[in-house]
Amino acid sequence: MKKPFLRALSAVAYITAIVLIISSFESRLPKEDTLLAPILMLSLLVFSVAVMGFLFFFDPLRLYIDNQKKEAVHFFLKTIGILAIFIIIFVLGLFLGF
C-alpha cells in the first residue's frame, strides 16, 4: 500500500507544483497571444503525460512483464483509487471553502 500511495501523492505534488508555477507567472505573461503560448502548453502537456505515465504505469508494467499480472492490476487500481480519494478531498475542500 505504501508505494501506490507515494505514487499518487507524487502525482498530486506534481500537479500542485505546476499550478503554483503557472499562477506565479500569470501576472508576468504577455496579454496578447503569441505563437509561443500554444507551443509551451503542448510541451507541458507532453511532459506531464510522460511524468504521469512513469508514476502510474512503470511499476505495474514491470510487474506485468515479470508475469505478476494480478499484482500489476491491483497496484495500478490502488494508485488510481488513492488519486481519486485525493481528488474527492480537493473537491470537498473547494465546495466547503477551504
C-alpha positions in Angstrom: 0.0 0.0 0.0 3.0 2.3 0.6 4.2 2.6 -3.0 0.8 3.2 -4.6 0.1 5.9 -2.0 3.5 7.5 -2.7 2.9 7.4 -6.5 -0.5 9.1 -6.1 0.9 11.6 -3.7 3.7 12.4 -6.1 1.2 13.0 -8.8 -0.7 15.4 -6.6 2.6 17.2 -5.7 3.5 17.5 -9.4 0.1 18.9 -10.3 0.2 21.3 -7.4 3.7 22.5 -8.3 2.6 23.1 -12.0 -0.4 25.1 -10.8 1.7 27.2 -8.4 4.3 27.9 -11.0 1.8 28.9 -13.7 -0.1 31.0 -11.1 3.0 32.8 -10.0 3.9 33.7 -13.6 0.4 34.6 -14.7 0.8 38.4 -14.0 4.1 38.5 -15.9 2.8 36.8 -19.1 2.1 39.0 -22.1 -1.6 39.7 -22.7 -1.5 39.3 -26.4 -1.5 35.8 -28.0 1.8 34.7 -29.4 3.0 31.5 -31.1 4.9 30.6 -28.0 1.9 30.1 -25.8 0.4 27.0 -27.6 4.0 25.6 -28.0 4.5 26.0 -24.3 1.2 24.4 -23.4 1.6 21.5 -25.7 5.1 20.9 -24.4 3.8 21.0 -20.9 1.1 18.5 -21.8 3.6 16.1 -23.3 5.9 16.4 -20.3 3.0 15.9 -17.9 1.9 12.8 -19.8 5.4 11.4 -19.5 5.6 12.1 -15.8 2.2 10.7 -15.1 2.9 7.7 -17.3 6.0 7.0 -15.2 4.2 7.5 -11.9 1.2 5.3 -12.8 2.4 2.7 -15.3 6.1 1.9 -14.6 5.7 -0.4 -11.6 2.5 -2.1 -12.9 4.2 -2.7 -16.3 7.3 -4.1 -14.6 5.1 -6.4 -12.5 3.1 -7.4 -15.6 6.3 -8.2 -17.6 7.5 -10.3 -14.6 4.3 -12.4 -15.1 2.7 -10.9 -11.9 -0.4 -9.8 -13.8 -2.8 -9.9 -10.8 -0.4 -7.8 -8.7 0.1 -5.4 -11.6 -3.6 -4.7 -11.9 -4.0 -4.3 -8.1 -1.1 -1.9 -7.9 -2.5 0.2 -10.8 -6.0 0.2 -9.3 -4.8 1.1 -5.8 -2.8 4.0 -7.2 -5.7 5.3 -9.3 -8.0 4.8 -6.3 -5.8 6.8 -4.0 -5.6 9.6 -6.5 -9.4 9.5 -6.7 -9.6 9.9 -2.9 -7.2 12.9 -3.2 -9.5 14.4 -5.9 -12.6 13.9 -3.8 -10.9 15.6 -0.8 -9.9 18.6 -3.1 -13.5 18.8 -4.5 -14.9 18.8 -0.9 -12.4 21.4 0.1 -13.4 23.6 -2.9 -17.2 23.3 -2.0 -16.6 23.8 1.7 -14.4 26.9 1.1 -11.0 25.7 2.3 
